[in-house]
Amino acid sequence: MIHEVDPNSKVPLHNQVERLLRMLIRQPEYQKGAFLPKEVDLANQLGISRNTVRHGISKLVNEGLLVRKKGVGTKVASRKVSTRLDHWISFSGEMKAKGMEVANYELKAQPVAADEEVAGVFHISPGTRLVKLSRLRGTQEGPILLSLSWFHPRLGITGEEDFSQPLYQMLEKEIGVYPTVSREEISAIAAEKGLASRLEVREGAPILFRKRVVFDSDGKAMEFNKVYYQGEGFSYSIDIERK
């Protein structure tokens, strides 16, 4: 770092450090995932206390700009994909709106037998054959979510449809069914070994879990969807108005 702090300035040292850190993390190597210099090294380079450096780093961590991993180091946080709960938009649509390119790491549709949970959602008999769609999706930086969808057999989906295009757009165009309402449940879970491996997170890492039932224009359940989001890559937001 070629910049310095001025102990004689009216600007508090921790504010100067914060400003320098903001400049530092814009550099390409840190944007690409390199770890920042250690707190002690930054303190020695700037001629200030380690606590002052830690204060500046903590401010950027609290703002979501940096991620601090114990025993590993501190680096620039990956850009999060966020969505809102007051309107319904697809993952592809959310990414497009943010100017981010969707990367499909896994895309597989296959006939399966409905288990008890799926059968209960669709009010069909367990063991009924239907199509399950598995999608591991994210950005060029890595996977963000694992999406598992089951479709009601009355839709006539075979698994041969073009699932590479936006899902609900495809369902309207190729199947002639129009999703209108979704009922969602959101919770936090810990990543088990298999899920952690697919999302490229550590086992036990916090995962945002969303369960969704999508209904068509006749009010009938058409899709049962489970999505697992890696916590560092996705967030939900909602505005609540006081009445």
N, C-alpha and C positions, 0 to 999 in steps of 0.2 A: 504494500500500500504506500503510495507516494505522498499521500496527504498527511497533514499534521493537525493537532488540536492546539488551540491557543489558550493557555491557562490564564491569560490576562483579559480575555474577552468577557463581555457582559453575558454572553450566551453560556449557560451551564455546561460543564464538561460532558455530562451524560447526553445532552441534546446534540452537542457536536459529534459525539461518537455515533449517535443514532443516524445523523445525517451522513456521516462517512460510510456507515454500514449500508445505507440505502444505495449509495453510489457503488459500493463494492459489489453488491449482489446483482447489479445490472450487467456486470462483466460476463462475457460469453461462457467462460469456463464454469462459473457458478450457476448460470442459467441451465447448463447442461448436466448439472448434478454433482459437481465437485464440492467437497466439504470445505467450509470456511477454515481459516487458520485457527488454531486453538486460542482460547481466551488469554492464556498466559503470554503467548507470542504476540497477540495484538496489543496487549497491555505494555509489553516491553518495547514494541515498535513505536507506540504512541507516547510512551513515557508517562503513563497514568496507572491507576490501580486496576487490579483485575475486577474488583466489584463494579467499577464504573463501566467497564466493557460488558460485564454480565448484565448490567441494567439495560444497556442499549440493545443487546441481543434479545433479552426477555421481552422488550417492547415489541420487537419485530415478530417474535414467536407468538405473542398474544394477538397480533394483527393477522396471523396466518401466513406471513411472508416467509418465515423460516420454520424449519422442523428440527427440534433438538432430540437426538437419540442418545440415551445414556450409554456411555462406554464406547460410542462410535464417533459422534461429532455432530456438527450443525450444518445444515445445507438449505438451499432455497426450496421452499415447498412447491410441489407440482401444482399446476393450475387445476383447480377443482371444477368439475362439471356440476352445476347446481340447477335445481328445478324448483318450481313453486307448486303449492298445494291448492291454489285457488283457480287453476285451470289445468287442463289435461293436454300434454304435449308429448310426442314420442321422443325417445332418446336421440334418434336421428335428427329430428326437428330441433331439439335443444342444442345439439352439437352444431348444426348448420347456423343457427341464430348467433352462436358465439364464434363463428368462423373457424371451427375446429373440425378436422377430418375424422370420420369414423373408421376404426380399424376392427375388422372381424377376425378374431383369433380362432374361433370355432363356430361352425354353422352346420347343424345336423338335424334333420327331420326324419322321424321313423315311427312306424306303427308300434304301439305298446298296449298292454292290458291296463285298464284303469284300476288303480288301487282304491282302498276304502275312502281316502280323503277326496280324491278326484271324483269318484263315483258319487259321493255325498254332495259335492258342489253341483254336479250336473243332473242329479236325481236319476242315475242309471245304475245298473247292476255292476258290482265289482267284477272285473275280468272283461268287461266290454272293451272291444278294440277301438282305439282312437289314435290320433297322431300327437306325438310329443315333439316339440321344437326346442333344441338346446342352442343357446348363443352365448359365446364369450366375447364381449365387446369392450372397446376402449379407445384410446388414442394411440398415436405413434410411440408415446412414452411407455405404454404397457396396458394391460387389462384394467378395466374399471368395474365391470359388472358381469355376473353370470346370470342369464335369464333362462328360465325353464317355463315353457307354455304347453298346456294341454288344450285341445280343441274339441268341442262337443261333436260327437259323430254325425249328428244331423246336418252339419255343414258340408259333409262330403269331401273334406280335405284328405288327400292321399299321401302327402309328403313329397310329391313331385312338383309342387308349386315353386315359384321363384321367390324364395325367402330372403334373397339378397337385397331386395328392395324394401322400403319402409313397410312394416307389417300390416298396419291398418289400411294403408293405401292399396296394398296387394289384395287384402280381403275384400275391399270394396270393388276393385276392378276385376279380379279373377273369380271370386266366389259370390259376389253380389250381396254381401252381408254388411250392414252398417253399424259399427260399434257406437253407442251413444252415451252410455253411463258406465262408470267403474266404481266399485266399492273396494276400498283399500285399507289395509292394516299395516302399520309400520312399527318395527321393534328393533332392538339391538341384540345381537348374538355374538358368540365367540367362534372364530373360524376353526372348524375341525381340520384335520390333516389334509384330506383330499381337496376341500374347498380352498384352504390356504395355498396349496400348491398351484391351483388353477388361477387364483387371483394374485399370485406372487407376493403374498404377505406371510408373516410368521404365524405359526400355529397358535391359536388363542387370541389373535389380533381382533379388535372390535370390528364387526361387520354390521352394516345397516341392512336389515331384512324387510322387504316389502312383499306383501301378499295381495294380489289383485284379482277380482272377479269382474269380467267385462260383460256387459249386457247389450243385446242388439236392440233395434228400434221397436221390437215387440216385447221388450222387457225380459227376454230369455237369456240365460247365461250361455255365452258362446266361447269364452276363453277363461281358463284358470291359469294364473301367472305367478311365479315366484321369482323374485330378483334378489340377488346378494350383491351389495355394493361394498367395495373396499373403502374404508373410512377416510383415507387420505385423498381419495379421488372424487368424492361425491358429497353433496349436501342438499338438504331440502330447506326451503324457506317459506314462510307464510306470514301474511299481514293479517292482524286481528284488529277489528274496529270495535271500540267501546260503544255500547248502545245505552 
